[in-house]
Amino acid sequence: MVALWWPYLEQYSYLYKRERPHHHMNRIADWFKRSSDKNSEKDGIPSRIYPKTRFATSIFKDSRINTRHSSIGISGPNRDDESIVFTQIDYITAEKYTFGPEEELTDGPYFWVSIKSFTTPQLDASSWMDGFQQLESWLWKLPGFDREVYLDFIEKDTLSVVLWRKDAPDEMIIHPAGSSSADLLQEGIWLDDQSVMIQWGTYKDLIANPLVHEVPDLHPNELFISTKYRINAPFVLNGVKLDYLEYRTDGYVPKEGFNSDLPVVKTNCCMQLGSHPKKAFGKLESHLDTYFQGWEVKKERDHRLSCTYTRDRVSVNISLLYSEDLKDYDRVCWLFINYQPDLTRYYTDTYQQSLQITAAIGYRVFPFSAAIDTNYRLAPGAECYARYTPACFQSLFTADTQFLIWIDPQAGKIGFASPEQAMILNSSDIKANSLVFLSSYFRDSQPNITLKLNLPTHQTQLIADFGSFKEQDAIAFASEIEEFLEITMIRTEDRQYY
């Protein structure tokens, strides 16, 4: 599942890249103690003693900070390794924590150094990890690093500080050419500098395009990878200069490969804004307001600056995040261009289009709503069971009855439908204890109900998500499904987050 949703999370990367690290460690972590050795200094850094108590040892057993030729990383047990490339580092912060006697720890501070990027997840190092002095030595050699700020942070009552910040990148470039129309986005991405259209198509089309370069992309779950297809330094959207424009595949298992016949649905890039990010973003916003004149526009001004332009099958979003660390906006903003392809070939077939209600077909409508699983972006060879709901059933849905099951014994099909989508399965796959009626609990909330099918291939197919139910209503609903299908389902509960 991680592989399916991970690529889409990039659009909201600003939500998880700013999380303060390891707060759950606060109550059990030990403090670090600084002591100067007047007779031993290296690179001007006072030697320090970081005692390894049972708390620190149990949490970070075998974890070590390593500086390499082009990156810095933390290696841990069970191949739990993290790293960040030097060129991706935008700024570095430090936060200090203290504990009192009431917490059964010796009174004193410890701190985290967070190495952060506007575009990739941050790396967090604790002052009582092995190799922390190696990290200090690396910090002190950074161009522009202020040693006095670092020493004052350690010695005084300062709780957080920005230790270092990279020099501002080049200013954003916009050269309006007047040669392209926003409506061309319904066909693809027009490259202003080359007068070439990159059509919305499939990944196979991108692979065949000589302007597109392939770049591998690793996942947090190392069992999966993605592939990026990148166009370098294009001008798009009537003269906006980008460092790159990137299309990414869904996550896939390397030995299985990915389905290159799937349609491309998104392209994106990270745009450098220079030394005055808010001003540069305003300039870009003004340019796009003119370019997308007549499109639906939505603007947000909360923890970020965001503009979304929408028409027909295309939406274009630019987002700029405010950094609480820097008390300023990031020096980069994100551009996402999303496309909704025609999915008729995935959600129609002869049976779905020709089905008519006859005396042989049994059906029942239920006073519930359902979200049918409509994922068509499957691995090569996998079957998509979702279809558009047959037209013959449309008149049976009302505002109160939004879920329907039908049985077609002649065709050997059983369908589960909402007004828009249906899951059409083979009757032979649905037998006693093959359907799973799952109640998932979260704390004190009512259970969330989902219906799944255990396939003969030992895989599980999600059929529908019914949302939150009262427990008694869920029991009654399960009994109605069993009565209509004349089978027994597996009724189970998930209380792992209860």
N, C-alpha and C positions, 0 to 999 in steps of 0.2 A: 504493500500500500504506500509506503514512503516514496517509492519510485514514481508512483502515479501523481502524487500531489506536490512533490518537492519542486519541480520546475515552476509551478504556478505561484509558489510562495515568494519567488524573487520579487514579484511586483510589490509585495508588502515587506520587503526585507528591512525597511527602516523600523519595523515594529520589534524585530528580534535582535537587531544588531546593537541596540542600546541598552540591553538588559544589564543591570548591575550584577556583577558576577558573584556567585557563591555566597549569597546572603544566608543560605541555610547552614553554612559552616560557622557562622559567627559565634554561636553559643558553645561550640565544642572545640574551637581552634585555640591553640596556645599562643601566647604573646611572644614577640621576638625581643631580644635584649641587645642593645648596641653597646659595645665597649671598645674604646680606642686603644690600640697598641702603639705607643709612641715610637717604638723601635722598629715597626714594620709597616711600611706603606708601599703600595704599588699603584702606579699611574696617578698618584695623588689621592687615592681613595683610602680613607682610614680602614684598617682591618676591623672586622666585626666578628662577634661570636653569636651564632644562632643556635641556641640549645634545642636539642631534639627530645622533647618530652614525649610521653606515651600518647598524648593527644595528637601532636603533629605527626608522629611516626605512624600512627594507625590510619590517619587520613591520607597522607601522601607517601606511603611506603613505596619505595623504588621510583618515585617521580623525580625527574631531574630536568633542569633548564639547560638547553644547549644552544650556543651560537654557532651557526654554520657559515659557509662561504657567502650565501645569498639570502639566508633566512634565519629566524630564531624560532625555537620550538621547545615544547615540553614533552618529554617521553615518559610514559607511565607503564604500569603492568597491563597485561591483557591487550597489548598493542594499542593502548589508548593514547595515541600520539596526536599532538596539535602543533601547527606551525603557521607562521605568516612570513611572506617574502618581504624583504627590506623595501622594495620599491612600492609596495602596497600600503606601507605605514604612513598615516596622515598625522597622527598626534599620539601622545603618551600621557596618561594620567596616573595619579597615585591616590589611594584612599587609606586612611588610618582608622583602626578600630581599637577600642579599649574595653576592658572588663573589670568589674569590681569584685570584692571578696564574696558578695552574695551569690555570685555565679560559680563559686567553688574553683576559681582560677586565680592565680597570682595576679595582682593588679599590675597592669602594664599594657603597652600597645603592640600591635602587629599591623602590617599593611600589605596591600595589593598594588602591584604595578600592572596597569592595563595598557597593552599595546593595541592601538585602535586604527581602523581603516573606515573610510566612508563607503567602501564597496564590498568588503569581506568581513566575516566574523572576527571579533577581537580575540587576542591572546592574553590570558590573565596569569600572572606569576605571583606566588606568595613569598613573603620575605623569609619564610622558613622552609622553602624548598631547597633541595640540594642544587648547587650551582648558582645560587642567587648572586653571589659575588661576581660570577662570570657575567651575569646580566648587568650588574652595576658597572663593571669595567666597559662593557659595550655602550651603555648609556653615556658615560662620561666622554666617550670618543665621538659622539654624534656631533655634526657641525651645528653650532648654535646652541648646544645644550648648556643651560645655566647651572653650574655646580652649586652655587650658593643657594639657589631656590631648593635644590634637592636636600642639601644639608640642613637648611632651615626647617624644611618639612619634617625631617627626622627628629630634630632636636626640640622643636617648639610644639605648640598646641594645634597647629594647622591640621585639619581633618582631611582635606582634599586639595589637590593642586594639579595644574596642567604643567607637566615637566618639560614637554617639548612639542613643537608644532612645525610641520614641514612648511617650507616657503610656498607662497601662493603660486598656483599654476598659471599658465597663460590665460588671458581673457578670452571669453567666448566670442566666436566670430559669426556674424550674420551678414550675408551679402544678398539682399533681395534681388532676384534675377527677373521676376515677373514672367517666368517661362513655364510655370506649372500651375495647375488648378487643384484645389483641395479635393475635388470630386474624383480625381484620378486615383485616390486612395482606395476607392471601391474595386479597382482593378489590381493595384499593387503599389509598390514603393517606387516613386520616380526619383532617379538620381540626377539632380540638377547639373552636376559637373560633367556627367558623361552622356546626358540625354538618353538614358536607358531605363526601361521599366523592369523592375523585379516583380514579376507577376505573383499574386497569391496563388499558390499551387500546392505541390507536395514536396516533401523532403527530397524526393528523387529529382525533382526539377532543380532544387538548389544544388545538389551534388553535381549536376551536369553543367551548371553555370560557371564559366571561367572567372568571373569576378568574385566568386565566393570561395573562401578558404575554410578548411575543416580544422577545428580545434577541440581536443578532448576535454571533457569536464568531469571531475570526480564528485562523488556524493558523500555526505556524512556516513551513510551506510555503504561500506566499501564493496558490498555485493552488487551494487548498481553503479552505472555510469550514465552520462549523457554525452551527446555530441553537439558542439556549437558550430554553426555555419556563419562565418563572419565576413562582412564587407568592410574593408579598411578605408578610413578617412573620406566618407562620402559627404556631399552636400544634399540635404533633403528639405522638404517642407518649405520650398522657395528660399533656399540660400542659407539654411542653418548648417554650420560645419560641425560634424561629429568626428570623434576619434575612431569610431567603429559603429556598425549596425549589426546586430547579432540575432540569429534565429537558433533556438535550442530545441532539441528533441525531448520527448518524455524520457524518464529514466528507464533503463533496461538492463537485463542481465547480459554481460558481454558475450557469453557463449551462445545465447539465443538470438542476439542481434535485435534490431528494432524494425518496425514496419515503415519502410521508406515511402509507402503509398499513402500514408496518413496526410491529411491536409495541414498546412502550416496555419497556425491561428494567432501567432504573436511574434513581434520583433521588438527589440529594446536596445537601449544603450545608456551609459552613464556619461553625463555631460559635464565638463569642467567649466566652472563659473568664474574663476579668477579670485582676486583679493576682495571683491565686494559682492558676495553671492546674492544678497537680497536685491541689490540694484540690477545685477545681471539677469536674475530671474524675472524681474519686472520688465526688462527689455525684451526677453524671450516671450513672456506672456503677451505683451503688447503686439509683437510681431505675429503671434499665432492668433490673437483675437481678430486681426485684420485678415489673415489667411483663411481662417475658418468662419468667416462672416456668413451668417445664415444657418450655421450648425447649432444644435442644442449645446449649451454651455453650462457647466456646473463648477463653481469655485468654492474651495474650502479654506478656512483660515482658523486653524486650531493649533495643534502641535506641529503643523507643517503647512506649507503653502502648496496648494494643489489646484490644477485646472484640468477639466475633462471636456473634450469636444466629441460629440457623437452625431452620426448621421448614418442611417440605414445599417449596413453590416460592420461599420468601422467605428472604433472609439480611440481617441488619442489622449493620453494623460501625461502631464508633467508634474513632478512632485519634488519639493525641497523641504528637508527636515531641519528642525531647529535643534541644535546641540546644547543640552544643559551643561555639559562639561565646558564648552568653549564660550557659552553665553552669546552665541552667534549662530547663524545658519551654516550648514555644511557648505563646503566649496564645490560640491557636485550636486546635480539634480538628476533624476531618473526620467527617461522618456520611454513610454510604452505605447505601442500601436497594436491594438487588438482587432482581430478579424473574425467574424462569425461566418464560416463557410456554409454552403448548402449541403445538408446532411441527408438528403433524400435517399441517396444510394445506400446509406447505412440503416435507415429506419423504415424502409419499405421493401416489400417482396410480393410475390403473386398472391400468397395466402392472405396477407394483411389487406391488400387492395381489393380482393374479390369476395371477402367474407360477407355473408348475409345472414340475418337471424332467421332460422327455420325452427320447425318443431323439434328437430333433433338436437338443437343447441340449448343447453341449460345455462342460465346465468343468474346472478344475484348481485344487487347493489347494496352497499353498506353505508351507514351514516358516518363515515369517516373520510378524511383526506389522506392522500399518500404521495410520497415522492418516489417515483419509480427510478431504479438505477439505470441510467442511460449512458454509461461509459462505452463509447465506441472505440476508444483509443487503446486497443489491446495489442498484445504481443503477436508476432506472426503466427498464423494458424489457429489462434483463439477465436471462439465464436461469440458474436454479439447477439444476445437474445432480445434486445430492446427494439421496439417498432413504434411507429406512430399508432395511436389507438384507432382501430378500424372505424370507418364512418358510420357503420350501422349501429354502433353503441352510443353515439354522441347525444341522441335525444333522451337517453336514460339517466344522464347526469343532471343533478340539480344543485342548488347552492348548498344543500344539506347532505347530499349523497355524492361523494367524490371518489369512491372506490368501487370497483366492479371485478368480479371473477366470472369467467365463462368456461364451459366445458364443451369441446367439440369432439365427440367420440368418433365421428367419421374420418376427420383429419388427424386424429390422435394428438390434439393440442389442448392445452389448458392455458388460459390467459389471465393475467392480473393487470388491471388498467386503472389509470387516472384519466381525466378528460383529454390529456395531451399525449401521454406515453403509455405503452403496454409492454409487459414482459411476457413473451409467448414461448412456452416451454413444451417439450414433448411429454405426453401423458405417461409414457413408460418410465420417465425419470421421477415422477411424483407418486410415491407409494408410502406405505406406513413408515413413519419415523424418518422420512427423507426431508420433510419441511421442519424448519427450526423457528419457533416463535420465541424471540429473545427479548427479555425485559432488562434494560440497563439502568442501574440506579446511580445517581450522583448526589452524594450527601443526603439532604432531606427533601430533595425534589421528587416529583412523581416520575415513575419509570418511563424511559423512552423505548418505544416498541419498534422492532424491526422483524421482517420476515425473510428467511434465507432458505436456500435449497442446497443440500449436500448432493453433489453430482457424482455419477459413477466414476469419474476421473479422480475422486478424492479431493476435489476442489470445492469451494463454497461459492455459490452465486447469490449475491444480495438481490432480493426481489423488490422490496419496498421498505421505506422508512415512514412510519406513521406518526412520529413525533411523540409528545408527552401524553400519557393516559393516566386516569385514575386506576388504581389496581383492580377494582371490581369490574370496571369497564373493559380492561384488558383481558381479564379472565372470560368475560362474556363474549368478547370479540373472537378470542381463540376458539371457543366452543362453537361459534357460528361457522367459522371457516372449516373446522373438522366435520361438522354436520353436513355442510354443503358438499365438500369434496369426498366425504365418506372415508376418511382416513384419520389416523392418529398422528398428531404432530409431537415433536420433542418440545416441551415447554421448559425453558431454562432461564436463569437469572445471572446477571453479571453485576456483582457488588464490589468490584475491586476498588472503586473510588467512593464507596459509601461512607 
